[in-house]
Amino acid sequence: MKKKFDCVEMKHKAALKIRKEIKELGANRELEYWKKAHQQLIMRKRRLLKAHK
């Protein structure tokens, strides 16, 4: 049986994408990357909560 959605595969693909994006960044630039990602996540959560209400 073939799964329609494999969450482990999705997680691995996302982790590989991130590793490729940050592999040559210095510590400060990597920290900026994660801060930006965190802010984007907060904004997405707020939009989803607002849409749910």
C-alpha positions, 0 to 999 in steps of 0.5 A: 500500500502506498501512502498518500502522505508521508510526514517523515519523508516531508520532514526529511525533505524540509531538513535537507532544504534548510541544510542546503540554505544554511550550509555556508552561512557563518554563525551570525548569518545562521542566527539571522536565518533562524530569527527570520524563520521564527518571525515568519512562523509567528506571523503565520500562526497569527493569520491562522488564528485570526482566520479561524475566529 
